[in-house]
Amino acid sequence: MIDKEQISIIYKQHLETDIIKYISKLKGIELREAFDIYYSSRLAEQISQGTCGIENMDAKYLAEDLLENEWRNK
């Protein structure tokens, strides 16, 4: 039987993958570049730490927010 912690880890992995794919799509860049953008952001740290339930938010919203607030001038 899978416990809640394992489910949480799997969910976070899928969330991160979805965010990276959406960043790639929005910016028209390769997945590797989107990967670098995501993992150098505060968002990646917040999701990893489980800060304020942010890991339960929609991937598209989180990607758009990351690009708007952290990468608007890049």
N, CA, C and O atoms as CSV, one atom per row, in Angstrom:
chain,resi,resn,atom,element,x,y,z
A,1,MET,N,N,0.836,-1.177,0.000
A,1,MET,CA,C,0.000,0.000,0.000
A,1,MET,C,C,0.889,1.251,0.000
A,1,MET,O,O,1.898,1.304,0.704
A,2,ILE,N,N,0.515,2.229,-0.775
A,2,ILE,CA,C,1.263,3.479,-0.870
A,2,ILE,C,C,0.798,4.408,0.250
A,2,ILE,O,O,-0.401,4.570,0.478
A,3,ASP,N,N,1.761,5.015,0.944
A,3,ASP,CA,C,1.383,5.935,2.010
A,3,ASP,C,C,1.313,7.371,1.497
A,3,ASP,O,O,1.684,7.658,0.359
A,4,LYS,N,N,0.832,8.263,2.354
A,4,LYS,CA,C,0.633,9.664,1.967
A,4,LYS,C,C,1.930,10.340,1.549
A,4,LYS,O,O,1.924,11.158,0.629
A,5,GLU,N,N,3.023,10.024,2.192
A,5,GLU,CA,C,4.309,10.644,1.850
A,5,GLU,C,C,4.748,10.259,0.443
A,5,GLU,O,O,5.244,11.105,-0.301
A,6,GLN,N,N,4.575,9.001,0.070
A,6,GLN,CA,C,4.937,8.560,-1.275
A,6,GLN,C,C,4.061,9.241,-2.321
A,6,GLN,O,O,4.548,9.640,-3.379
A,7,ILE,N,N,2.798,9.372,-2.033
A,7,ILE,CA,C,1.881,10.051,-2.955
A,7,ILE,C,C,2.287,11.506,-3.118
A,7,ILE,O,O,2.272,12.037,-4.229
A,8,SER,N,N,2.646,12.149,-2.023
A,8,SER,CA,C,3.071,13.541,-2.060
A,8,SER,C,C,4.324,13.709,-2.926
A,8,SER,O,O,4.413,14.655,-3.708
A,9,ILE,N,N,5.270,12.814,-2.793
A,9,ILE,CA,C,6.504,12.874,-3.583
A,9,ILE,C,C,6.194,12.707,-5.066
A,9,ILE,O,O,6.713,13.453,-5.896
A,10,ILE,N,N,5.362,11.746,-5.398
A,10,ILE,CA,C,4.988,11.512,-6.797
A,10,ILE,C,C,4.255,12.727,-7.358
A,10,ILE,O,O,4.530,13.153,-8.479
A,11,TYR,N,N,3.331,13.282,-6.591
A,11,TYR,CA,C,2.574,14.449,-7.033
A,11,TYR,C,C,3.511,15.628,-7.306
A,11,TYR,O,O,3.372,16.304,-8.325
A,12,LYS,N,N,4.462,15.877,-6.402
A,12,LYS,CA,C,5.408,16.982,-6.585
A,12,LYS,C,C,6.250,16.780,-7.835
A,12,LYS,O,O,6.527,17.741,-8.553
A,13,GLN,N,N,6.662,15.547,-8.107
A,13,GLN,CA,C,7.456,15.272,-9.296
A,13,GLN,C,C,6.654,15.579,-10.560
A,13,GLN,O,O,7.176,16.175,-11.502
A,14,HIS,N,N,5.397,15.174,-10.576
A,14,HIS,CA,C,4.547,15.461,-11.730
A,14,HIS,C,C,4.269,16.955,-11.850
A,14,HIS,O,O,4.229,17.492,-12.957
A,15,LEU,N,N,4.080,17.616,-10.740
A,15,LEU,CA,C,3.850,19.059,-10.747
A,15,LEU,C,C,5.058,19.781,-11.343
A,15,LEU,O,O,4.907,20.662,-12.189
A,16,GLU,N,N,6.244,19.405,-10.899
A,16,GLU,CA,C,7.459,20.030,-11.425
A,16,GLU,C,C,7.594,19.790,-12.926
A,16,GLU,O,O,7.942,20.702,-13.676
A,17,THR,N,N,7.320,18.575,-13.359
A,17,THR,CA,C,7.387,18.253,-14.789
A,17,THR,C,C,6.398,19.102,-15.571
A,17,THR,O,O,6.743,19.646,-16.621
A,18,ASP,N,N,5.172,19.220,-15.071
A,18,ASP,CA,C,4.152,20.021,-15.758
A,18,ASP,C,C,4.540,21.493,-15.814
A,18,ASP,O,O,4.327,22.146,-16.836
A,19,ILE,N,N,5.102,22.020,-14.742
A,19,ILE,CA,C,5.535,23.420,-14.724
A,19,ILE,C,C,6.624,23.646,-15.755
A,19,ILE,O,O,6.574,24.622,-16.503
A,20,ILE,N,N,7.601,22.764,-15.806
A,20,ILE,CA,C,8.711,22.895,-16.763
A,20,ILE,C,C,8.195,22.832,-18.193
A,20,ILE,O,O,8.616,23.627,-19.035
A,21,LYS,N,N,7.304,21.915,-18.478
A,21,LYS,CA,C,6.728,21.811,-19.830
A,21,LYS,C,C,5.969,23.086,-20.191
A,21,LYS,O,O,6.068,23.568,-21.319
A,22,TYR,N,N,5.228,23.624,-19.258
A,22,TYR,CA,C,4.434,24.822,-19.527
A,22,TYR,C,C,5.336,26.047,-19.722
A,22,TYR,O,O,5.054,26.891,-20.573
A,23,ILE,N,N,6.402,26.150,-18.951
A,23,ILE,CA,C,7.371,27.244,-19.147
A,23,ILE,C,C,7.955,27.155,-20.549
A,23,ILE,O,O,8.060,28.164,-21.246
A,24,SER,N,N,8.330,25.961,-20.959
A,24,SER,CA,C,8.882,25.743,-22.294
A,24,SER,C,C,7.900,26.202,-23.372
A,24,SER,O,O,8.282,26.874,-24.330
A,25,LYS,N,N,6.656,25.837,-23.203
A,25,LYS,CA,C,5.615,26.210,-24.163
A,25,LYS,C,C,5.388,27.719,-24.184
A,25,LYS,O,O,5.327,28.318,-25.258
A,26,LEU,N,N,5.265,28.333,-23.026
A,26,LEU,CA,C,4.982,29.770,-22.950
A,26,LEU,C,C,6.104,30.618,-23.540
A,26,LEU,O,O,5.849,31.605,-24.230
A,27,LYS,N,N,7.335,30.230,-23.266
A,27,LYS,CA,C,8.473,31.023,-23.727
A,27,LYS,C,C,9.009,30.564,-25.082
A,27,LYS,O,O,9.861,31.234,-25.666
A,28,GLY,N,N,8.521,29.434,-25.584
A,28,GLY,CA,C,8.993,28.907,-26.860
A,28,GLY,C,C,10.458,28.500,-26.785
A,28,GLY,O,O,11.234,28.770,-27.702
A,29,ILE,N,N,10.829,27.851,-25.692
A,29,ILE,CA,C,12.221,27.461,-25.478
A,29,ILE,C,C,12.315,25.943,-25.293
A,29,ILE,O,O,11.308,25.262,-25.098
A,30,GLU,N,N,13.534,25.439,-25.356
A,30,GLU,CA,C,13.777,24.022,-25.140
A,30,GLU,C,C,13.475,23.651,-23.689
A,30,GLU,O,O,13.539,24.493,-22.794
A,31,LEU,N,N,13.148,22.390,-23.474
A,31,LEU,CA,C,12.856,21.921,-22.120
A,31,LEU,C,C,14.041,22.134,-21.178
A,31,LEU,O,O,13.849,22.435,-20.000
A,32,ARG,N,N,15.262,21.979,-21.687
A,32,ARG,CA,C,16.452,22.155,-20.841
A,32,ARG,C,C,16.518,23.583,-20.281
A,32,ARG,O,O,16.852,23.784,-19.114
A,33,GLU,N,N,16.199,24.562,-21.122
A,33,GLU,CA,C,16.190,25.951,-20.662
A,33,GLU,C,C,15.089,26.171,-19.621
A,33,GLU,O,O,15.299,26.846,-18.613
A,34,ALA,N,N,13.921,25.596,-19.879
A,34,ALA,CA,C,12.814,25.713,-18.933
A,34,ALA,C,C,13.174,25.031,-17.612
A,34,ALA,O,O,12.825,25.521,-16.538
A,35,PHE,N,N,13.867,23.910,-17.700
A,35,PHE,CA,C,14.345,23.193,-16.516
A,35,PHE,C,C,15.243,24.105,-15.686
A,35,PHE,O,O,15.090,24.189,-14.468
A,36,ASP,N,N,16.182,24.791,-16.348
A,36,ASP,CA,C,17.093,25.707,-15.650
A,36,ASP,C,C,16.341,26.873,-15.008
A,36,ASP,O,O,16.638,27.263,-13.879
A,37,ILE,N,N,15.370,27.425,-15.729
A,37,ILE,CA,C,14.572,28.522,-15.186
A,37,ILE,C,C,13.840,28.061,-13.927
A,37,ILE,O,O,13.867,28.734,-12.897
A,38,TYR,N,N,13.193,26.915,-14.028
A,38,TYR,CA,C,12.422,26.418,-12.886
A,38,TYR,C,C,13.320,26.148,-11.680
A,38,TYR,O,O,13.038,26.625,-10.581
A,39,TYR,N,N,14.385,25.397,-11.875
A,39,TYR,CA,C,15.203,24.994,-10.732
A,39,TYR,C,C,16.079,26.117,-10.172
A,39,TYR,O,O,16.707,25.937,-9.129
A,40,SER,N,N,16.132,27.255,-10.834
A,40,SER,CA,C,16.836,28.403,-10.257
A,40,SER,C,C,15.852,29.395,-9.633
A,40,SER,O,O,16.238,30.498,-9.245
A,41,SER,N,N,14.593,29.004,-9.540
A,41,SER,CA,C,13.561,29.906,-9.015
A,41,SER,C,C,13.252,29.615,-7.548
A,41,SER,O,O,13.556,28.546,-7.018
A,42,ARG,N,N,12.638,30.608,-6.923
A,42,ARG,CA,C,12.138,30.430,-5.557
A,42,ARG,C,C,11.005,29.417,-5.523
A,42,ARG,O,O,10.819,28.712,-4.531
A,43,LEU,N,N,10.253,29.349,-6.611
A,43,LEU,CA,C,9.130,28.424,-6.687
A,43,LEU,C,C,9.580,26.983,-6.476
A,43,LEU,O,O,8.930,26.237,-5.744
A,44,ALA,N,N,10.676,26.584,-7.101
A,44,ALA,CA,C,11.178,25.216,-6.945
A,44,ALA,C,C,11.479,24.921,-5.482
A,44,ALA,O,O,11.179,23.838,-4.980
A,45,GLU,N,N,12.067,25.882,-4.816
A,45,GLU,CA,C,12.380,25.712,-3.397
A,45,GLU,C,C,11.108,25.617,-2.553
A,45,GLU,O,O,11.020,24.800,-1.636
A,46,GLN,N,N,10.129,26.458,-2.872
A,46,GLN,CA,C,8.876,26.457,-2.122
A,46,GLN,C,C,8.130,25.129,-2.289
A,46,GLN,O,O,7.581,24.595,-1.326
A,47,ILE,N,N,8.115,24.610,-3.500
A,47,ILE,CA,C,7.440,23.333,-3.742
A,47,ILE,C,C,8.181,22.210,-3.027
A,47,ILE,O,O,7.561,21.337,-2.420
A,48,SER,N,N,9.479,22.235,-3.100
A,48,SER,CA,C,10.290,21.220,-2.437
A,48,SER,C,C,10.053,21.203,-0.932
A,48,SER,O,O,9.980,20.138,-0.319
A,49,GLN,N,N,9.933,22.383,-0.345
A,49,GLN,CA,C,9.750,22.497,1.102
A,49,GLN,C,C,8.291,22.358,1.533
A,49,GLN,O,O,7.999,22.180,2.716
A,50,GLY,N,N,7.380,22.439,0.567
A,50,GLY,CA,C,5.960,22.363,0.907
A,50,GLY,C,C,5.454,23.633,1.555
A,50,GLY,O,O,4.561,23.583,2.400
A,51,THR,N,N,6.015,24.784,1.167
A,51,THR,CA,C,5.674,26.067,1.759
A,51,THR,C,C,4.230,26.475,1.468
A,51,THR,O,O,3.838,26.608,0.309
A,52,CYS,N,N,3.463,26.667,2.501
A,52,CYS,CA,C,2.113,27.250,2.428
A,52,CYS,C,C,1.166,26.523,1.474
A,52,CYS,O,O,0.239,27.139,0.949
A,53,GLY,N,N,1.375,25.261,1.244
A,53,GLY,CA,C,0.479,24.515,0.369
A,53,GLY,C,C,0.613,24.866,-1.096
A,53,GLY,O,O,-0.230,24.474,-1.902
A,54,ILE,N,N,1.663,25.602,-1.461
A,54,ILE,CA,C,1.841,26.022,-2.844
A,54,ILE,C,C,1.947,24.820,-3.783
A,54,ILE,O,O,1.613,24.920,-4.964
A,55,GLU,N,N,2.409,23.691,-3.261
A,55,GLU,CA,C,2.555,22.497,-4.094
A,55,GLU,C,C,1.210,21.917,-4.516
A,55,GLU,O,O,1.161,20.999,-5.334
A,56,ASN,N,N,0.127,22.440,-3.971
A,56,ASN,CA,C,-1.211,21.972,-4.334
A,56,ASN,C,C,-1.894,22.857,-5.371
A,56,ASN,O,O,-3.049,22.623,-5.727
A,57,MET,N,N,-1.187,23.868,-5.852
A,57,MET,CA,C,-1.767,24.792,-6.832
A,57,MET,C,C,-1.586,24.254,-8.250
A,57,MET,O,O,-0.796,23.338,-8.482
A,58,ASP,N,N,-2.316,24.825,-9.179
A,58,ASP,CA,C,-2.288,24.415,-10.575
A,58,ASP,C,C,-0.939,24.731,-11.222
A,58,ASP,O,O,-0.402,25.822,-11.034
A,59,ALA,N,N,-0.397,23.792,-11.974
A,59,ALA,CA,C,0.918,23.940,-12.610
A,59,ALA,C,C,0.953,25.124,-13.585
A,59,ALA,O,O,1.944,25.852,-13.634
A,60,LYS,N,N,-0.099,25.316,-14.344
A,60,LYS,CA,C,-0.121,26.418,-15.311
A,60,LYS,C,C,-0.078,27.765,-14.594
A,60,LYS,O,O,0.653,28.670,-14.997
A,61,TYR,N,N,-0.857,27.887,-13.542
A,61,TYR,CA,C,-0.849,29.130,-12.768
A,61,TYR,C,C,0.539,29.383,-12.189
A,61,TYR,O,O,1.048,30.501,-12.264
A,62,LEU,N,N,1.153,28.353,-11.611
A,62,LEU,CA,C,2.472,28.507,-11.002
A,62,LEU,C,C,3.526,28.891,-12.044
A,62,LEU,O,O,4.384,29.732,-11.776
A,63,ALA,N,N,3.464,28.282,-13.225
A,63,ALA,CA,C,4.418,28.612,-14.292
A,63,ALA,C,C,4.239,30.066,-14.743
A,63,ALA,O,O,5.218,30.796,-14.896
A,64,GLU,N,N,3.009,30.474,-14.950
A,64,GLU,CA,C,2.742,31.852,-15.364
A,64,GLU,C,C,3.210,32.841,-14.303
A,64,GLU,O,O,3.802,33.871,-14.625
A,65,ASP,N,N,2.944,32.527,-13.041
A,65,ASP,CA,C,3.360,33.391,-11.946
A,65,ASP,C,C,4.880,33.480,-11.868
A,65,ASP,O,O,5.426,34.565,-11.673
A,66,LEU,N,N,5.561,32.359,-12.016
A,66,LEU,CA,C,7.024,32.348,-11.997
A,66,LEU,C,C,7.573,33.256,-13.095
A,66,LEU,O,O,8.449,34.084,-12.845
A,67,LEU,N,N,7.051,33.096,-14.311
A,67,LEU,CA,C,7.557,33.898,-15.431
A,67,LEU,C,C,7.241,35.380,-15.245
A,67,LEU,O,O,8.064,36.237,-15.563
A,68,GLU,N,N,6.072,35.674,-14.738
A,68,GLU,CA,C,5.678,37.071,-14.564
A,68,GLU,C,C,6.483,37.749,-13.457
A,68,GLU,O,O,6.909,38.894,-13.610
A,69,ASN,N,N,6.690,37.059,-12.362
A,69,ASN,CA,C,7.297,37.690,-11.200
A,69,ASN,C,C,8.807,37.508,-11.078
A,69,ASN,O,O,9.474,38.345,-10.471
A,70,GLU,N,N,9.360,36.436,-11.641
A,70,GLU,CA,C,10.777,36.191,-11.489
A,70,GLU,C,C,11.571,36.360,-12.781
A,70,GLU,O,O,12.770,36.637,-12.742
A,71,TRP,N,N,10.907,36.194,-13.927
A,71,TRP,CA,C,11.658,36.164,-15.186
A,71,TRP,C,C,11.137,37.164,-16.216
A,71,TRP,O,O,11.375,36.991,-17.411
A,72,ARG,N,N,10.441,38.191,-15.783
A,72,ARG,CA,C,9.836,39.104,-16.764
A,72,ARG,C,C,10.863,39.864,-17.593
A,72,ARG,O,O,10.563,40.242,-18.726
A,73,ASN,N,N,12.051,40.100,-17.077
A,73,ASN,CA,C,13.054,40.861,-17.800
A,73,ASN,C,C,14.114,39.985,-18.455
A,73,ASN,O,O,15.126,40.496,-18.935
A,74,LYS,N,N,13.900,38.702,-18.480
A,74,LYS,CA,C,14.908,37.816,-19.052
A,74,LYS,C,C,14.507,37.316,-20.398
A,74,LYS,O,O,15.249,36.555,-21.020
